[in-house]
Amino acid sequence: MARSLVMYHGIPGRHRRMRRFYGQFLGPGDLAYDIGAHVGSRVRPWRRLGARVLAIEPQPDCLRVLRLFFGRDQGVTILPTAVGARAGTASLALSSATPTVSSLSHEWIESVTAADERFAEVRWDRSVEVEVVTLDDLIATYGEPAFCKIDVEGFEADVLRGLSRPLRALSFEYLPFAHEAALTALDLVERLGAYEYNYAPVETMRFASEQWLDATGLVRLLDERFRALGRSGDVYARARSL
């Protein structure tokens, strides 16, 4: 957890770059969903942009950090749940040493352990039952977000299956060794409405393509450049009316 705090809150200029990047999607008074908020690396820059934030995080240790940092901020709502395809409960596999890879997807854990040597030493050493809500539920309660970030370690498609309406803009994590899972998430976004796409390599806060792409162009970009390099990041989707 200390490593996460240093990584996401202690690097000079990081939040400034985030404000500049996310200013494309968020402005004063907008509502942003941070699904998989972890220790709040997006919450602070989004608040500096004047956005209201719904920070959604089921991990107990991360929740303590979020409440410490943002618990008194009336513009931040911290929700101690997971998001999925249907409401209920689920078992969250936790990694005490590397909380960033805690996941609701046990299939994802098995696949990344087999496919990527960087996960060889990771141990998911405990689990906790967590409440699960859907994106549709959240929108009904809190309102429709101007931007929705989804970073839930292999559970992205399940989150999107709980959404029945197009959003103005959203992002979801891309991992090269889980390329097919990303294609599934992309297909779910495509079914929601007319979108265009771009890709930002991990934490660069910079788009890989100078132009926004259709779904076919995005898949080509990922397959030809980033899948081969093994470089993860985030897919960004925005409604074509923007």
N, C-alpha and C positions, 0 to 999 in steps of 0.2 A: 504494500500500500504506500509506503514511503517513496518507493521508486516511482510509482504512478504519480504521486503528488509533485515530485521533482520534474518528471517528464512532461506533465500536462500543465503545470502552473509555474514552474521555475525557470523556464527557458526565456531569456530576454527577447522581446519583440514578437513572441508567439501570438499573444492575444491581439496585438496590433494587426498582424497579418490576417488573423481570423476576422477581425472587424471589417477590414477592407474586402475580404473575400465574401463574407456572408452579407455584406451590405448590398449585394446583388439581389438578395432574396428577402431581406428583412429591413424594416424601418420602424420608426416610433409608433407604438400602439399595436403593432402586429403581434400575432400569437405564434409561437414556435413550439413544436414538440421535439423533445430530446429523448428518443426511445433507446434506452441503453446509455443513460447519462453518466454512468461510472462515477468519476470524482468531479464532474462538472466543468470539463475543459471548454465546452461550448457555451455553457450557461453564462459565464462572466462576459465574454465578448458580445453575446446576443443582448444581454442587459445593457451594455454600453451603447448598443445601437438603438436602445429604447424599446426593444421587444419585450413582451411578456412571455414567460417560459414555463412550460409544463415539463418538469424533469422526472422521467420515469425510470426507476431503477429498483430491482428486487434484491440486490445483494446487501445484506445487513451492514457489512463494513463500509461499503460505499455510501449507504444511506446516512451513516453517522457523519461522514465527511460532508455530504451535501447539506445536511442539517446544520452542521457547524458553520459552513461557509455562507449558506443562503437561507437559513431557517428564519431569519428576521426580515428578509426582503419580501415585501408584499407583492412584488411583481414576479415572484417565483413560487410555483406550486410543486411540491415534491410528492410524488406518488409512489408508494412502496409496493408496486406490482410489476408483473411482466405483461407483455402484450402478445397475443396469439390469434389463432384462427377462430377460436371460440372461447367464451367465458368459462371459468372453472378454476381448477388448481393444477399444478404441474410440479415435477421434481427438478430443481435447479442444481446442476452439478457444479460445485465450487472448487476452485484451485486456490488454496491459501497463499501459496508462494507467487502465483501469477493470476491475480483476480481478473485481469483483462480478458482471459479466455474462459471464464465461467460461462456455462451454456445450458440452455434448455434442450438442446438437440444432442441426444446421446449418439445418434447416427453420425453427426458431424464430428463429435469427439473421436469416434472410432476411425473415421476417414482421414482426419488430419494427422492423427497419430501414425497412421500407416503411410501417409503420402508425403509428409514434410518432416525432415530430420530435426527441425527446430522445436518440434513438439515432443521429441523423444524423451526429454527429461521432465516434461510437465506431468504433474500428478493432480488428478481431480480427487481430492482426499475426503470430501464430505459433501453432503447434499442437504437441501432444505426445501420444504414444500412452500410454494408461493402462489398467491392469487394471480389469475390470468384474466385480463380484460381484452376486448377487441378495439381496434381503431375506431370502428363505428360507435362503440360505447363511449369512447373518450370524446369523440366529436359531439355526440348527443349531450354530454355533460358539460364540456368545457368550450365547445365551439370549434369551428374549422380552422386549422392552422394555415398560415401563409407559407410555412416551411416545416417539413417533418424529416428529421434525421433518424435513420434506422441502423443501429449498429449492435447486433445481438448475437454474434458468434454462431452463425449457421442457422439461425431461426428467422432470417429475414423474410423468406417466402411465407412462413406461417403468419408473420405479422401482416403481410400484404393480403393474405387470404381473408383477414378480418376487416378489410376495407372494401366498400361497395360503391364508392363515389370518387371521382377524380379530385386531386388536390392541386393547388397552384404550383407547388414545387416540393420535391422530396429528394432524399439521397439514401442509398443503401450500400453496405460494405461489399467490396469485391476482393476475393482471395483466389489467386491463380490456381491453387490446387483444389479449389471447390468451384471450378469454372461452370460446371453444369448447374449447380445450385444458383449461381448468378443469372444464368440464362432463364431459369424458372422464375426468379424474381422479376426479371425484365419482362417476361411474357405476361406476368400478372399486372405489371404497370401498364403495358400496352393495352390490355383489356379494359382498363379504366377510362381511357380517353386518348386524345391526340397529344403526344409528347415529343420533345426533342431532348437529346442527351449529350452529356460530356463526362469526362473522367478526370479525377484529380488523384495522382499518386499519393501514397500515404503521407498525410500531414504536410504536404507541400503548399497547400492553399493556392494551387495554380492549376488551371485546366491544361490537359494534355493536347487538346485540339483547339485551334484558333476559331473554328466554326462549330456550332452545335450540329449534331448528327441525328439521323434517323436511327432506328433500332439496328438495322443492318450495318450501318456505318460504325456504330458503337461496338458491335460484336467483332467486326473486322479489326478495329483499333485494339481491343482487348486481346484478341487472339494473336494478332501479328506482332504486337509490341510488348504488352505487359505480361501476358501469360507465359511467354517464352523466358522473360527476364525473372519471373517469379516475384514481381513487384505488386503488392497489394495496394488498395486505395479505396476510393468511393465513387460510385456512379451517381451522377446528378441528373435528375429529370425535371423539366419544366414544361408547363402547358404551352402549346404552340401559340396560344393567344397572347402570350407575354411579348 
